């Protein structure tokens, strides 16, 4: 029998402050009241069947038997009000859930889902804990807006945030009380500056960038730059910090090459420690070999230039099916195959055994294996017996370009797997490389580099890229990270360097599941920039995001190694 999906457009749903949010309702015609799924979207609800639909298309969900509520977020498209990134989603998500639970087509059982920013709305609604919310699902998003979204290791995520905020500026200009002449001038300036996003990222200081400088237009851009440390501003928004407030089971789905992977890793740890056994023991974590483009359905089995095969597809076959199975369990009491498996499902990349694995927790059991930096064969399992050092000059006017890895930036080019061979040839990139492996090495868990360093500056950055060097010479980015020196001991209390004095710092390269094949080489690249993904450090005491061109100085940065300063890479190896 043919199923007819009825769509009721532009239902204006009142929030607690009487602002009305435009809402489309997808449901089967003449159906009895049933469970409801909510999808809250800042990118125009009318295209919900396309944007973010790889998680769950509302037509598919309605045909499956759900009533689907798709809503424009506050200040977006047909909704009233003015958008204030993130903070508005607690109350608006709560109110939308409780409204949906009382409608004639609802049986009072409600779930919420979304990818990217839509995933933000799902997680913040879960923190708000509306009584009728029974489950939530998020895809390629974050729970921690400071680490891995706005900042990483203390460095501003420039490429993503500059581009994203500029896009949102168009809506803000139209929504805020701005006279017509000024609005036209700002729109023209936005068009001109957006024509070359890479050049826009070079603008200094960042709080004086075209259009974004206007505090009455984009106050949150300045909030982001005014709060470089992890303080109460970020704690209020942090799902991982507030995880104990969550009362519903959570499914969250991440990508190894997604810029927002760290948020999922942190959320998983927070849910593993949740005091409520119902939340702690029911959450599920899935990690695939995807980059952020997967949330729109681009290159579903690939990340960048690397194809991972049909098993990796993140579209309807993988993510949509999992999402429906998840809500069937919690809203319809139908338990599918997911619930007979261990709680974590992850994709192990590369090597002869590439494919999906399961584990009761993330990470799986591993052994921390140190790989020491040194001269000669620059990366070895043997602790060096001879001290040494290698230096480079970091010029913030000539930063190392971002090539591949975990980046989602309109200015940075493609993320995922891109050949880094050319990057390694730069004078300001130190390369430490193993001999060809005599057997495969499988990694599963957190990768970090602990370095003894010194700098001629009071502050600088150190970056680390883990690379798989194939026999052909192709250099595969596997994991990456950055540490701003002033935050080496704390993201809450900066501490400057003493110039030319050795100090120890650790760079978190986040987690991965990857196999280095026999005859491949393990490479660690150390530098001080990856632009435009991360903001450039001025190599001075000034906050880098507020530095002016004449604040930038060249720093001589050094990595030390040897028996007394054993700089090393830690790989969590799977037995």
C-alpha positions in Angstrom: 0.0 0.0 0.0 1.3 3.4 -0.9 2.2 5.6 2.0 1.3 9.3 1.6 3.3 11.8 3.5 1.5 15.0 4.4 3.6 18.1 5.0 2.1 21.0 7.0 4.2 24.1 6.3 5.1 27.1 8.4 3.4 26.2 11.7 4.5 29.1 14.0 5.4 27.5 17.3 5.6 30.0 20.3 8.6 29.8 22.6 8.5 30.9 26.3 9.4 34.5 25.3 6.6 34.6 22.7 9.0 34.5 19.8 7.6 32.1 17.2 9.6 29.6 15.3 8.6 28.4 11.8 8.0 24.6 11.7 7.2 22.0 9.1 5.4 18.8 10.2 5.9 15.6 8.1 3.4 12.8 8.9 1.5 10.0 7.3 -2.0 11.0 6.3 -4.8 9.5 8.5 -2.3 8.0 10.9 -3.0 7.5 14.6 -1.0 9.6 17.1 2.5 8.3 17.3 6.1 9.0 18.2 7.7 12.3 17.1 11.2 13.2 15.8 12.5 16.8 15.9 15.1 18.3 13.6 16.1 21.9 14.3 17.9 23.6 11.4 19.6 27.0 11.0 20.0 26.4 7.2 16.4 26.6 6.1 13.9 23.9 7.0 12.5 23.9 3.5 15.6 22.1 2.3 15.7 19.6 5.2 15.4 16.8 2.7 18.8 17.7 1.4 21.0 19.5 4.1 21.9 17.0 6.8 19.6 14.4 5.3 22.3 11.8 5.3 21.5 11.4 9.0 17.8 10.9 8.4 15.6 12.3 5.7 12.3 13.5 7.1 10.4 11.9 4.3 12.0 8.5 5.0 11.3 8.9 8.7 7.7 9.8 8.1 7.2 6.8 5.8 8.7 4.7 8.6 5.9 5.8 10.9 7.3 8.9 12.7 5.8 12.4 12.7 8.8 14.6 12.0 9.0 18.2 13.2 11.5 20.3 11.2 12.1 23.8 12.6 14.0 26.9 11.6 16.2 27.9 14.5 15.5 31.3 16.1 16.5 34.2 13.8 16.9 31.9 10.8 14.8 32.0 7.6 11.0 31.9 8.4 11.4 32.0 12.2 11.2 35.2 14.3 13.8 36.6 16.6 17.6 37.1 16.3 20.1 34.2 16.3 22.6 33.9 19.1 24.8 30.9 18.3 24.4 28.0 20.7 23.0 29.6 23.9 19.5 29.9 22.5 19.2 26.2 21.7 18.7 25.0 25.3 15.4 26.8 25.9 14.2 26.6 22.3 15.0 22.9 22.1 13.1 22.3 25.4 10.1 24.2 24.3 9.9 22.5 20.9 10.0 19.1 22.5 7.3 19.9 25.0 5.1 21.5 22.3 5.5 18.4 20.0 4.5 16.1 22.9 1.1 17.7 23.3 0.0 17.9 19.6 -2.9 15.7 18.4 -0.6 13.7 16.1 1.7 12.9 19.0 1.6 10.1 21.6 4.0 12.0 23.8 7.1 10.1 23.0 9.7 12.4 21.4 13.3 12.2 20.1 15.6 14.8 18.6 18.4 14.4 16.0 20.7 16.4 13.9 24.2 16.7 12.2 26.7 19.5 12.5 24.9 22.6 14.0 21.7 20.5 13.9 23.5 18.1 16.1 24.3 21.0 18.5 20.6 21.7 18.8 20.0 18.0 19.7 22.7 17.8 22.3 21.8 21.1 24.0 18.1 20.1 24.1 19.3 16.9 25.8 21.1 19.0 28.4 17.9 21.0 29.0 16.2 17.7 29.7 12.6 18.3 28.7 10.4 15.7 30.4 9.1 14.2 27.1 12.5 13.7 25.5 13.2 10.0 25.4 16.3 9.8 23.1 18.7 12.0 21.1 21.1 11.4 18.2 23.9 13.6 16.9 26.2 13.2 13.9 29.5 15.0 13.1 29.1 17.6 15.8 30.6 18.5 19.2 29.7 18.7 22.9 32.6 21.0 23.8 32.5 24.4 22.0 35.9 25.5 23.3 38.2 22.6 22.6 38.0 21.4 19.0 35.3 23.8 17.8 36.5 27.3 18.6 40.0 26.5 19.9 42.3 23.5 19.8 45.2 23.4 22.1 44.6 27.1 22.7 44.8 28.0 19.0 41.8 29.5 17.3 40.1 27.3 14.7 40.3 30.2 12.2 39.4 28.7 8.8 36.2 27.1 9.9 35.0 29.9 12.2 35.9 32.8 9.9 34.0 31.2 7.0 31.0 30.1 9.1 30.6 33.4 10.9 30.8 35.3 7.6 28.0 33.1 6.2 25.8 33.8 9.3 26.5 37.5 8.9 24.2 37.7 6.0 21.3 36.7 8.2 22.4 38.9 11.0 22.5 42.0 8.8 18.9 41.3 7.7 17.7 40.6 11.2 19.2 43.2 13.4 18.0 46.9 13.6 20.3 48.3 10.9 19.3 51.1 8.6 19.0 50.3 4.9 22.1 52.3 3.8 24.4 50.7 6.4 22.9 47.2 5.6 23.7 47.7 1.9 27.2 48.9 2.7 27.9 45.9 5.0 26.4 43.5 2.4 28.7 44.9 -0.3 31.7 44.6 2.1 30.8 41.1 2.9 30.6 40.2 -0.7 34.0 41.7 -1.4 35.8 40.1 1.6 34.2 36.7 1.0 35.5 36.5 -2.6 39.0 35.6 -1.2 38.5 33.7 2.0 42.2 32.9 2.4 43.1 36.5 2.2 40.3 37.3 4.7 41.9 34.8 7.1 45.1 36.9 6.9 43.4 40.0 8.2 44.8 41.3 11.4 43.5 41.8 14.0 40.8 39.2 13.7 38.4 41.3 15.8 38.6 44.0 13.1 37.9 41.8 10.1 35.5 43.2 7.5 31.9 43.1 8.7 32.8 40.8 11.6 34.2 43.9 13.4 30.6 45.1 13.8 29.7 44.2 17.4 26.0 45.0 17.0 25.9 42.6 14.0 27.9 39.7 15.2 28.4 40.0 19.0 29.2 36.3 19.4 32.3 36.6 17.1 33.7 39.0 19.6 32.6 36.7 22.5 34.6 33.9 20.9 37.7 36.1 20.6 37.3 37.6 24.1 37.3 34.2 25.7 40.4 32.4 24.5 40.7 30.4 27.8 38.2 27.8 29.0 36.1 29.9 31.4 32.5 30.2 32.6 31.4 31.4 29.2 32.4 28.0 27.7 31.3 25.9 30.7 27.8 27.2 30.4 27.7 25.8 26.8 29.7 22.6 27.3 27.7 19.4 27.0 30.6 17.4 28.4 30.8 19.7 31.5 27.0 19.5 32.0 26.6 15.9 30.9 25.1 14.9 34.3 22.0 17.0 33.3 21.3 14.7 30.4 18.4 12.2 31.2 17.9 10.6 27.8 20.0 7.9 25.9 22.4 9.4 23.4 23.6 8.0 20.0 26.5 10.0 18.6 28.3 9.4 15.4 31.7 10.8 14.6 34.2 10.8 11.7 37.9 10.2 12.0 38.6 13.1 9.6 36.0 15.4 11.0 37.2 18.6 12.5 34.8 18.1 15.4 35.9 14.6 16.4 37.3 15.9 19.7 33.8 16.9 20.9 32.5 13.3 20.3 35.5 11.8 22.1 34.9 14.1 25.1 31.2 13.5 25.1 31.8 9.7 25.1 34.0 9.9 28.1 31.5 12.1 29.9 28.6 9.7 29.2 30.8 6.7 30.3 31.1 8.4 33.7 27.4 9.5 33.9 25.9 8.9 37.4 22.6 7.6 36.0 23.0 4.0 34.9 20.2 4.4 32.3 22.1 7.1 30.5 25.6 5.5 31.1 24.8 2.0 29.9 22.5 2.9 27.0 24.5 5.4 25.0 26.1 4.3 21.8 29.2 5.6 19.9 29.9 5.1 16.2 33.1 6.4 14.5 33.5 6.1 10.7 36.2 7.1 8.2 34.5 10.3 7.3 35.2 14.0 7.0 32.6 16.8 7.6 31.4 16.8 4.1 29.7 13.5 4.8 26.9 15.2 6.7 25.7 16.5 3.3 26.2 13.3 1.5 29.4 14.2 -0.4 31.8 11.4 -1.3 30.0 9.0 1.0 32.7 6.3 1.0 35.7 8.6 0.9 37.6 11.2 3.0 39.5 13.6 0.7 41.4 11.5 -1.9 41.1 8.2 -0.1 38.4 5.7 -0.9 37.4 3.4 1.9 34.9 1.2 0.1 31.2 0.5 0.3 31.3 -0.5 3.9 32.2 3.0 4.9 29.2 4.7 3.3 27.8 7.2 5.6 24.5 7.8 3.8 21.2 6.0 4.1 22.8 2.5 4.4 24.9 3.4 7.4 23.8 6.5 9.3 20.1 6.7 8.4 19.5 3.1 9.2 21.3 3.4 12.5 19.3 6.5 13.4 16.0 4.8 12.7 17.1 1.7 14.6 18.0 3.9 17.6 14.7 5.7 17.8 12.7 2.5 17.1 14.3 1.2 20.3 13.5 4.2 22.6 10.3 5.5 21.0 8.7 2.3 19.7 10.2 -0.4 22.0 11.6 -2.4 19.1 15.1 -3.6 19.7 17.3 -4.0 16.6 20.7 -5.6 15.9 22.6 -2.6 17.3 21.6 -3.5 20.8 23.0 -7.0 20.6 26.5 -5.5 19.9 29.0 -3.9 22.2 28.4 -0.2 22.8 31.1 1.2 20.5 31.3 0.6 16.7 34.3 2.0 14.9 36.0 1.8 11.5 39.6 0.7 11.4 41.3 2.4 8.4 43.9 1.1 6.0 45.8 -2.2 6.1 44.6 -5.7 5.1 41.9 -5.8 7.8 40.2 -2.5 7.1 36.6 -2.4 8.2 34.2 -2.1 11.1 35.1 -3.3 14.7 33.2 -3.3 17.9 34.3 -2.7 21.5 32.5 -2.4 24.9 34.2 1.0 25.3 36.4 3.4 23.5 39.3 3.0 23.2 39.7 -0.7 22.9 42.5 -2.4 24.9 45.8 -1.2 23.6 49.5 -0.8 24.7 51.0 2.7 24.7 54.1 2.4 22.4 56.6 5.3 22.5 58.5 6.2 19.3 61.5 8.4 20.2 62.7 11.4 18.1 66.4 11.5 17.3 69.0 12.0 14.6 69.6 9.5 11.8 66.5 7.3 11.7 64.5 10.0 13.2 61.7 7.9 14.8 62.5 4.7 16.6 61.2 2.5 19.4 64.7 2.6 20.9 65.3 5.4 23.4 68.1 7.6 22.1 71.4 7.6 23.9 72.8 10.7 22.3 71.4 14.2 23.0 70.5 16.4 20.0 68.3 19.2 18.8 66.7 20.5 15.6 65.6 24.0 15.0 63.5 26.0 12.5 62.4 29.6 12.1 58.7 30.2 12.3 57.6 33.3 10.4 53.9 34.0 11.0 53.9 36.0 7.7 54.8 32.7 5.9 52.9 30.0 7.7 52.8 26.3 6.8 49.7 25.7 4.6 46.9 23.4 5.8 46.9 20.3 3.7 44.4 17.6 4.5 43.7 16.2 7.9 40.8 17.2 10.2 39.8 20.5 8.6 36.5 21.9 7.5 37.3 25.2 6.0 36.2 26.9 2.8 39.5 28.7 2.8 41.8 25.7 3.5 40.9 23.5 0.5 40.1 19.8 1.0 40.4 18.0 4.2 40.7 14.2 4.8 43.4 12.4 3.0 45.6 14.7 0.9 49.2 14.1 -0.1 51.5 16.0 2.4 54.7 15.3 0.6 55.2 18.9 -0.5 54.6 20.2 3.0 57.4 18.1 4.4 59.9 19.8 2.1 59.6 23.2 3.8 62.5 24.4 5.9 60.1 25.2 8.8 58.8 21.6 9.1 60.9 19.1 11.0 60.4 15.5 9.8 61.1 12.5 12.0 60.6 9.2 10.2 60.9 5.5 11.0 62.6 2.9 8.9 60.2 0.8 6.7 58.1 -1.3 9.0 58.7 -5.1 8.9 55.2 -5.8 9.9 51.9 -3.9 10.2 51.2 -1.8 13.2 47.6 -1.1 14.2 46.7 1.9 16.3 43.5 2.5 18.2 43.0 5.3 20.6 44.6 8.6 21.7 47.8 9.7 19.9 50.0 12.3 21.5 53.4 13.8 21.1 55.4 14.8 24.2 58.2 17.2 23.2 61.0 19.0 24.9 61.1 22.3 23.2 62.4 25.8 23.5 61.8 29.1 21.6 63.3 32.5 21.3 59.8 33.9 21.9 57.6 34.2 25.0 54.8 32.4 23.2 54.6 30.3 20.0 52.8 27.2 18.7 53.9 23.7 18.1 52.0 21.5 15.6 52.2 17.7 15.1 51.1 15.7 12.2 51.1 11.9 12.2 51.7 10.7 8.6 51.7 7.3 6.9 54.4 7.4 4.2 53.5 4.8 1.5 56.2 3.1 -0.6 55.1 5.2 -3.6 56.0 8.4 -1.6 52.4 9.4 -1.0 52.0 10.9 2.5 48.7 10.1 4.2 47.7 12.4 7.1 46.4 10.2 9.9 46.1 12.5 12.9 47.0 16.1 13.8 47.1 18.6 16.7 48.5 21.9 17.9 49.6 23.3 21.3 49.8 27.0 22.0 52.8 27.3 24.3 51.1 29.6 26.8 48.4 27.0 27.4 50.8 24.0 27.7 49.9 23.5 31.4 46.4 24.8 31.5 43.6 26.0 29.1 42.4 28.2 32.0 45.6 30.0 33.1 48.1 31.0 30.4 51.8 30.8 31.3 54.4 32.4 29.0 57.7 30.7 28.1 61.1 31.8 29.3 62.9 32.4 26.0 65.5 29.8 25.1 64.8 27.7 28.2 63.8 24.1 27.6 60.3 23.1 28.6 58.1 20.1 28.1 54.7 20.2 26.4 52.3 17.6 25.0 50.4 17.9 21.8 47.1 15.9 21.7 46.6 14.5 18.2 43.2 13.2 19.2 42.2 9.6 18.5 42.3 7.3 15.5 42.0 3.7 14.3 44.6 3.1 11.6 46.9 0.4 10.4 50.4 1.2 9.1 51.2 -1.5 6.7 54.4 -3.4 6.3 57.0 -1.5 4.2 55.3 1.8 5.1 57.0 4.5 7.3 55.6 6.3 10.3 56.3 10.0 10.1 55.9 12.7 12.7 56.0 16.3 11.3 56.7 19.1 13.8 56.1 22.7 12.9 54.5 25.8 14.3 51.5 26.5 12.0 48.8 25.1 9.8 47.2 28.0 8.1 44.3 28.8 7.7 43.0 26.0 9.8 44.5 27.6 13.0 45.2 31.3 13.7 48.9 32.4 13.4 50.8 33.0 16.6 52.4 36.4 16.7 55.3 34.9 18.8 54.6 37.6 21.3 52.7 38.2 24.5 49.7 39.7 22.7 46.7 37.4 22.2 47.3 36.1 18.7 43.7 36.7 17.6 44.1 40.4 18.5 47.6 40.8 17.1 48.3 43.6 14.6 50.7 43.1 11.6 53.5 44.9 13.4 53.1 42.5 16.4 54.3 39.6 14.3 57.9 38.5 14.8 60.0 35.5 13.7 60.7 32.9 16.4 63.4 30.3 16.4 61.8 27.1 17.7 63.7 24.0 18.7 62.9 20.4 19.5 65.3 18.6 21.8 65.7 14.9 22.2 68.0 12.4 23.8 68.3 10.4 27.1 67.5 13.4 29.4 64.9 15.0 27.1 63.2 12.1 25.5 60.8 13.7 23.0 58.5 11.0 21.8 55.3 10.1 20.0 52.9 7.7 21.8 51.0 5.3 19.6 48.3 3.1 21.3 49.0 -0.2 19.6 46.4 -2.9 19.2 47.7 -6.4 20.0 
